[in-house]
Amino acid sequence: MESGAHAFAQDPRNETVLIFVNGDLKPRSEAMVSVFDSGFLMGDGVWEGVRLHNGKVAFLDRHLDRLYEGAKAIDLDIGMSREELKAALYRTLKANDMRSGVHVRLMVTRGLKTTPYQDPRVNIGKATVVIIAEHKAASEEVAGHGMKLFTVHVRRGAPDVLDPKLNMHSKLNCITAAIQAAKAGADEGLMLDPHGFVATCNSTNFFIVRKGEVWTSTGRYCMNGITRANILALARQNGIHAQERDFSLTETYGAEEAFVTGTFGGVTPVRELDGRLFGDGKPGPVSLRLRTLYAKLIDRECPPPVTV
């Protein structure tokens, strides 16, 4: 991938990584699940993306909180305790001799079905647990240049339709938004909520800066991003007024700066939305300051090992 908050350079080491599949570590070419798996058939499952820095997974407990809450919401028994899942995660990282610059996708589905049908009562056996760890660092070039966004027609749904707080395998809503953005020549799609206010991007959380204040959506129609929460806290701790609120596209176009947040890219500046430049089209001072503050937070969360 060459652009956007998830841009990265290909790393040949990823061709030989071992992948955790239901307790076994498999070479990439042998890591497979059944065609009768609920995740493949129905997108029935939950997942988390986490980062490894200095030998520690950043904010792991918060990610597991969200994973287990999502699993409970869809009545999915992960079949492993938090400590067992942590052990499996670190076992995978150790087997691949990984310490930093690593992105991990932790996935849980409802497991095997007796027949291709959506009702969980046709499921048999335990959940499917897969852990994919790859050498993958966010592109510094994209961070320095900024992203291009396009407002898509695809809306974020209300909780009584499909709760946006669920980090689920069924991502077609966001995929459709990503396709429309790509067709428009943009890196990501900006999505509105059911009322027409700005909600989120298709794979990251969205922020603007107006008169030195940081704004993001109310959070009612977006993923409860862990990086999003960290950025709000960092801004407030460092004298930057930050608020969650409703705001329109008109207010967004008039902003001096914009940026997105996510586990993989941290803070990634946005240079353009729907053909309108933010400021002079270069990353702004508030975005860059928050990017630096977040990098320091990661170093505090995952300090380098002490050498004696």
FIKOLMAR-124056 format. One record per residue (C-alpha): x negated, y, z negated; residue in three letters; residue number from 1. Coordinates in pm, 1 decimal, always signed. Example, Ala and Ser with C-alpha at 12.3 -4.5 7.8 and 13.67 -1.06 7.14 Angstrom:
# FIKOLMAR-124056
-1230.0, -450.0, -780.0, ALA, 1;
-1367.0, -106.0, -714.0, SER, 2;
END
This chain:
# FIKOLMAR-124056
+0.0, +0.0, +0.0, MET, 1;
-150.2, +332.2, +109.0, GLU, 2;
+67.9, +601.8, -47.3, SER, 3;
+291.5, +672.8, -343.4, GLY, 4;
+261.6, +616.1, -715.4, ALA, 5;
+194.8, +245.3, -656.5, HIS, 6;
-83.3, +294.2, -400.3, ALA, 7;
-390.2, +79.9, -460.5, PHE, 8;
-695.8, -56.7, -283.5, ALA, 9;
-701.5, -426.5, -196.5, GLN, 10;
-932.1, -627.0, -424.7, ASP, 11;
-1071.1, -958.5, -291.4, PRO, 12;
-1078.2, -1100.3, -645.5, ARG, 13;
-699.7, -1126.8, -632.6, ASN, 14;
-722.8, -1409.0, -379.2, GLU, 15;
-852.8, -1640.3, -651.6, THR, 16;
-647.4, -1533.9, -953.8, VAL, 17;
-474.0, -1797.6, -1163.9, LEU, 18;
-100.6, -1743.2, -1215.6, ILE, 19;
+96.8, -1861.7, -1518.5, PHE, 20;
+399.5, -2068.4, -1416.8, VAL, 21;
+594.6, -2232.4, -1699.9, ASN, 22;
+288.4, -2307.5, -1911.6, GLY, 23;
+50.0, -2401.8, -1629.8, ASP, 24;
-216.8, -2186.7, -1466.4, LEU, 25;
-197.4, -2226.7, -1090.7, LYS, 26;
-412.2, -2092.6, -804.8, PRO, 27;
-233.4, -1822.1, -608.0, ARG, 28;
-161.2, -2056.1, -315.7, SER, 29;
-1.1, -2312.8, -547.5, GLU, 30;
+199.3, -2081.8, -774.9, ALA, 31;
+558.9, -2154.5, -676.7, MET, 32;
+912.8, -2180.8, -812.7, VAL, 33;
+1201.2, -2392.2, -685.5, SER, 34;
+1446.7, -2274.0, -420.0, VAL, 35;
+1708.6, -2358.2, -685.9, PHE, 36;
+1560.2, -2107.2, -930.9, ASP, 37;
+1805.0, -1840.5, -1050.9, SER, 38;
+1561.8, -1563.6, -969.6, GLY, 39;
+1532.0, -1671.9, -606.9, PHE, 40;
+1899.5, -1752.3, -560.9, LEU, 41;
+2063.7, -1468.0, -750.6, MET, 42;
+1800.6, -1222.1, -872.1, GLY, 43;
+1902.1, -1339.4, -1220.0, ASP, 44;
+1626.2, -1239.6, -1458.7, GLY, 45;
+1430.9, -964.5, -1632.0, VAL, 46;
+1072.4, -849.3, -1600.6, TRP, 47;
+807.4, -607.8, -1723.8, GLU, 48;
+501.8, -451.3, -1565.3, GLY, 49;
+211.6, -388.9, -1804.7, VAL, 50;
-147.3, -264.8, -1780.5, ARG, 51;
-468.0, -403.6, -1925.5, LEU, 52;
-726.9, -150.7, -2041.5, HIS, 53;
-1042.9, -230.9, -2238.3, ASN, 54;
-919.5, -582.7, -2304.0, GLY, 55;
-584.1, -474.4, -2451.2, LYS, 56;
-238.3, -456.6, -2295.4, VAL, 57;
-112.8, -100.9, -2341.1, ALA, 58;
+211.3, -52.8, -2536.9, PHE, 59;
+281.5, -426.8, -2525.1, LEU, 60;
+523.4, -429.4, -2817.2, ASP, 61;
+739.2, -162.9, -2651.7, ARG, 62;
+743.1, -359.7, -2327.4, HIS, 63;
+841.3, -677.4, -2511.0, LEU, 64;
+1114.4, -487.8, -2696.7, ASP, 65;
+1262.5, -391.0, -2360.2, ARG, 66;
+1218.3, -740.3, -2214.2, LEU, 67;
+1387.6, -920.1, -2502.3, TYR, 68;
+1664.4, -660.1, -2524.2, GLU, 69;
+1735.4, -703.3, -2153.6, GLY, 70;
+1733.5, -1080.9, -2187.0, ALA, 71;
+1980.4, -1062.7, -2474.9, LYS, 72;
+2205.2, -829.5, -2276.1, ALA, 73;
+2239.3, -1086.8, -1996.7, ILE, 74;
+2253.0, -1379.7, -2241.6, ASP, 75;
+1921.8, -1522.8, -2119.7, LEU, 76;
+1719.8, -1738.3, -2359.8, ASP, 77;
+1354.0, -1675.1, -2277.0, ILE, 78;
+1265.1, -1993.7, -2463.2, GLY, 79;
+946.9, -1843.3, -2608.6, MET, 80;
+891.8, -1628.4, -2914.4, SER, 81;
+725.3, -1290.3, -2877.7, ARG, 82;
+403.2, -1433.4, -3018.0, GLU, 83;
+414.6, -1727.1, -2777.9, GLU, 84;
+470.3, -1492.7, -2485.0, LEU, 85;
+185.0, -1267.6, -2598.0, LYS, 86;
-40.3, -1572.8, -2625.7, ALA, 87;
+55.1, -1683.3, -2273.5, ALA, 88;
-16.7, -1334.2, -2140.6, LEU, 89;
-362.5, -1312.4, -2298.9, TYR, 90;
-436.8, -1671.8, -2199.4, ARG, 91;
-372.1, -1573.9, -1836.3, THR, 92;
-593.2, -1266.3, -1864.4, LEU, 93;
-874.5, -1463.2, -2028.7, LYS, 94;
-857.9, -1737.2, -1764.9, ALA, 95;
-907.0, -1467.5, -1499.0, ASN, 96;
-1188.1, -1294.9, -1692.7, ASP, 97;
-999.5, -963.1, -1687.9, MET, 98;
-1062.8, -660.8, -1907.7, ARG, 99;
-962.1, -336.0, -1730.7, SER, 100;
-803.7, -206.1, -1414.1, GLY, 101;
-546.3, -483.8, -1421.7, VAL, 102;
-172.5, -474.4, -1360.5, HIS, 103;
+43.4, -760.7, -1485.3, VAL, 104;
+395.8, -858.9, -1381.6, ARG, 105;
+571.5, -1067.0, -1648.7, LEU, 106;
+888.3, -1229.0, -1512.4, MET, 107;
+1161.2, -1440.6, -1669.0, VAL, 108;
+1453.9, -1594.2, -1481.4, THR, 109;
+1741.7, -1811.1, -1600.8, ARG, 110;
+1571.0, -2113.5, -1446.9, GLY, 111;
+1700.2, -2397.2, -1230.9, LEU, 112;
+2053.0, -2441.0, -1101.1, LYS, 113;
+2220.3, -2763.3, -994.8, THR, 114;
+2366.4, -2584.8, -691.9, THR, 115;
+2349.0, -2238.2, -531.2, PRO, 116;
+2619.0, -2064.8, -735.4, TYR, 117;
+2610.2, -1756.1, -957.2, GLN, 118;
+2779.8, -1892.5, -1273.5, ASP, 119;
+2514.7, -1961.9, -1542.3, PRO, 120;
+2708.3, -2272.2, -1643.3, ARG, 121;
+2552.5, -2453.1, -1346.5, VAL, 122;
+2205.6, -2386.0, -1485.3, ASN, 123;
+1997.8, -2669.5, -1625.0, ILE, 124;
+1687.4, -2667.5, -1840.0, GLY, 125;
+1480.5, -2377.5, -1964.9, LYS, 126;
+1404.7, -2031.5, -1834.4, ALA, 127;
+1132.5, -1984.8, -1573.0, THR, 128;
+840.7, -1774.8, -1699.5, VAL, 129;
+580.3, -1639.6, -1455.1, VAL, 130;
+284.5, -1409.3, -1528.0, ILE, 131;
+94.2, -1256.6, -1235.5, ILE, 132;
-216.7, -1055.2, -1324.4, ALA, 133;
-404.0, -869.8, -1050.0, GLU, 134;
-705.3, -642.0, -1028.7, HIS, 135;
-522.9, -325.6, -929.5, LYS, 136;
-600.0, +38.6, -1006.1, ALA, 137;
-387.6, +337.8, -907.3, ALA, 138;
-518.9, +548.3, -619.1, SER, 139;
-702.3, +860.4, -732.6, GLU, 140;
-658.5, +1002.6, -381.9, GLU, 141;
-279.1, +995.1, -412.4, VAL, 142;
-298.7, +1153.5, -757.3, ALA, 143;
-515.8, +1431.7, -618.3, GLY, 144;
-305.2, +1491.4, -308.8, HIS, 145;
+42.8, +1442.8, -455.6, GLY, 146;
+343.8, +1244.5, -337.0, MET, 147;
+615.0, +1321.9, -85.5, LYS, 148;
+975.9, +1247.9, -189.5, LEU, 149;
+1306.2, +1235.0, -4.5, PHE, 150;
+1652.3, +1255.1, -162.6, THR, 151;
+1840.9, +939.8, -62.1, VAL, 152;
+2214.4, +880.9, -38.3, HIS, 153;
+2191.1, +576.0, -267.9, VAL, 154;
+2306.1, +670.7, -619.3, ARG, 155;
+2211.6, +534.0, -958.4, ARG, 156;
+2509.6, +344.7, -1095.6, GLY, 157;
+2702.2, +386.3, -1417.4, ALA, 158;
+2645.3, +137.2, -1701.5, PRO, 159;
+2984.1, -26.0, -1645.4, ASP, 160;
+2882.4, -112.7, -1287.8, VAL, 161;
+2514.0, -207.9, -1323.2, LEU, 162;
+2336.2, -74.7, -1630.4, ASP, 163;
+2025.3, +115.8, -1513.4, PRO, 164;
+1859.5, +31.7, -1847.7, LYS, 165;
+1826.0, -332.2, -1737.3, LEU, 166;
+1484.1, -405.0, -1585.9, ASN, 167;
+1628.4, -684.2, -1376.9, MET, 168;
+1519.4, -890.3, -1080.4, HIS, 169;
+1817.9, -760.1, -882.4, SER, 170;
+1652.9, -443.8, -741.5, LYS, 171;
+1846.4, -408.7, -414.7, LEU, 172;
+1985.5, -69.1, -517.9, ASN, 173;
+1632.8, +67.8, -551.7, CYS, 174;
+1503.9, -124.8, -249.8, ILE, 175;
+1771.4, +35.7, -31.3, THR, 176;
+1660.6, +375.7, -163.1, ALA, 177;
+1296.4, +291.2, -89.7, ALA, 178;
+1384.3, +189.4, +268.0, ILE, 179;
+1566.8, +515.6, +334.3, GLN, 180;
+1275.8, +716.9, +192.5, ALA, 181;
+1023.9, +524.4, +403.4, ALA, 182;
+1232.1, +580.4, +718.4, LYS, 183;
+1222.5, +953.4, +636.0, ALA, 184;
+843.3, +943.7, +607.2, GLY, 185;
+836.3, +981.4, +228.2, ALA, 186;
+658.3, +783.8, -43.1, ASP, 187;
+962.4, +731.1, -266.3, GLU, 188;
+1330.5, +810.1, -282.3, GLY, 189;
+1473.8, +1059.0, -529.7, LEU, 190;
+1808.1, +925.3, -652.5, MET, 191;
+2100.3, +1124.1, -790.4, LEU, 192;
+2339.9, +1009.6, -1061.6, ASP, 193;
+2716.0, +953.4, -1004.8, PRO, 194;
+2779.3, +1323.6, -1079.6, HIS, 195;
+2523.5, +1455.1, -831.1, GLY, 196;
+2252.5, +1548.0, -1082.1, PHE, 197;
+1892.9, +1431.8, -1039.1, VAL, 198;
+1843.5, +1091.1, -1201.8, ALA, 199;
+1517.4, +917.2, -1110.4, THR, 200;
+1303.9, +788.1, -826.6, CYS, 201;
+1348.5, +436.3, -695.8, ASN, 202;
+1046.6, +300.9, -886.5, SER, 203;
+931.0, +582.8, -1114.5, THR, 204;
+1078.2, +843.4, -1347.9, ASN, 205;
+1097.9, +1199.7, -1216.6, PHE, 206;
+1006.1, +1531.0, -1383.7, PHE, 207;
+998.4, +1895.6, -1278.1, ILE, 208;
+829.2, +2201.2, -1427.9, VAL, 209;
+1019.2, +2531.6, -1436.7, ARG, 210;
+861.8, +2839.2, -1596.1, LYS, 211;
+623.8, +2619.7, -1790.6, GLY, 212;
+900.3, +2391.9, -1921.9, GLU, 213;
+912.4, +2022.0, -1842.6, VAL, 214;
+1253.0, +1882.4, -1743.4, TRP, 215;
+1361.5, +1527.4, -1682.3, THR, 216;
+1705.2, +1369.2, -1651.3, SER, 217;
+1925.0, +1288.6, -1948.4, THR, 218;
+1816.9, +925.4, -1922.6, GLY, 219;
+2174.0, +800.3, -1890.6, ARG, 220;
+2118.9, +680.7, -1534.1, TYR, 221;
+1753.8, +581.0, -1525.8, CYS, 222;
+1523.4, +316.3, -1662.6, MET, 223;
+1417.3, +395.3, -2018.6, ASN, 224;
+1058.0, +424.7, -1904.2, GLY, 225;
+786.5, +372.1, -2162.7, ILE, 226;
+552.5, +612.9, -1983.1, THR, 227;
+843.8, +856.6, -1954.8, ARG, 228;
+889.8, +851.3, -2333.5, ALA, 229;
+515.3, +890.0, -2390.1, ASN, 230;
+498.8, +1194.5, -2162.4, ILE, 231;
+791.3, +1362.6, -2336.5, LEU, 232;
+620.3, +1303.7, -2672.4, ALA, 233;
+279.6, +1422.2, -2546.8, LEU, 234;
+427.3, +1741.0, -2402.9, ALA, 235;
+599.7, +1829.0, -2728.4, ARG, 236;
+293.5, +1745.0, -2935.3, GLN, 237;
+81.0, +1976.7, -2721.5, ASN, 238;
+297.5, +2284.8, -2712.9, GLY, 239;
+476.4, +2217.4, -2383.5, ILE, 240;
+852.8, +2257.1, -2411.0, HIS, 241;
+1011.1, +1938.2, -2273.9, ALA, 242;
+1376.6, +1845.8, -2249.3, GLN, 243;
+1608.8, +1579.6, -2113.6, GLU, 244;
+1897.7, +1747.8, -1934.8, ARG, 245;
+2122.8, +1757.1, -1630.4, ASP, 246;
+1978.0, +1953.4, -1339.6, PHE, 247;
+2065.0, +1983.5, -973.6, SER, 248;
+1872.6, +1961.5, -648.3, LEU, 249;
+1891.9, +2340.8, -623.6, THR, 250;
+1708.4, +2371.4, -954.5, GLU, 251;
+1464.6, +2103.9, -841.5, THR, 252;
+1380.2, +2282.7, -516.7, TYR, 253;
+1309.9, +2595.6, -721.7, GLY, 254;
+1063.2, +2425.2, -955.7, ALA, 255;
+696.3, +2519.1, -960.4, GLU, 256;
+578.6, +2160.6, -1006.2, GLU, 257;
+703.9, +1803.0, -1002.2, ALA, 258;
+557.8, +1468.2, -1098.8, PHE, 259;
+658.0, +1107.9, -1156.9, VAL, 260;
+564.8, +864.3, -1431.1, THR, 261;
+527.1, +489.1, -1448.2, GLY, 262;
+322.9, +213.0, -1606.3, THR, 263;
+103.6, +164.1, -1299.8, PHE, 264;
+22.1, +520.9, -1196.4, GLY, 265;
+65.6, +701.6, -1528.6, GLY, 266;
+135.0, +1059.9, -1417.3, VAL, 267;
+138.2, +1119.1, -1040.9, THR, 268;
+197.3, +1472.5, -906.0, PRO, 269;
+459.8, +1536.7, -636.5, VAL, 270;
+377.3, +1791.1, -366.8, ARG, 271;
+696.0, +1790.0, -161.2, GLU, 272;
+1068.7, +1706.1, -175.1, LEU, 273;
+1295.6, +1714.5, +131.7, ASP, 274;
+1050.2, +1937.1, +318.4, GLY, 275;
+1018.0, +2188.3, +30.8, ARG, 276;
+674.0, +2230.4, -122.2, LEU, 277;
+630.3, +2264.6, -496.5, PHE, 278;
+410.3, +2566.9, -557.2, GLY, 279;
+127.6, +2567.5, -304.0, ASP, 280;
+168.7, +2197.1, -234.1, GLY, 281;
-113.0, +2097.9, -468.7, LYS, 282;
-89.4, +1933.2, -813.7, PRO, 283;
+1.5, +2202.6, -1066.6, GLY, 284;
-159.1, +2284.6, -1401.1, PRO, 285;
+110.2, +2128.1, -1622.3, VAL, 286;
+111.0, +1804.8, -1421.3, SER, 287;
-268.3, +1782.0, -1434.4, LEU, 288;
-276.9, +1860.3, -1805.9, ARG, 289;
-23.5, +1588.2, -1882.5, LEU, 290;
-215.1, +1345.0, -1662.4, ARG, 291;
-528.6, +1413.5, -1867.6, THR, 292;
-341.5, +1387.1, -2197.5, LEU, 293;
-193.1, +1054.1, -2089.7, TYR, 294;
-535.5, +915.8, -1993.7, ALA, 295;
-658.3, +1006.4, -2342.7, LYS, 296;
-352.9, +840.0, -2496.6, LEU, 297;
-432.9, +517.2, -2309.6, ILE, 298;
-789.8, +531.5, -2442.6, ASP, 299;
-656.8, +572.4, -2796.7, ARG, 300;
-408.0, +290.1, -2748.8, GLU, 301;
-671.8, +63.0, -2593.9, CYS, 302;
-1011.3, +173.8, -2729.6, PRO, 303;
-1328.8, +15.5, -2596.5, PRO, 304;
-1473.2, -264.5, -2809.7, PRO, 305;
-1714.2, -157.9, -3081.0, VAL, 306;
-2069.5, -267.6, -3008.3, THR, 307;
-2300.6, -342.7, -3299.9, VAL, 308;
END
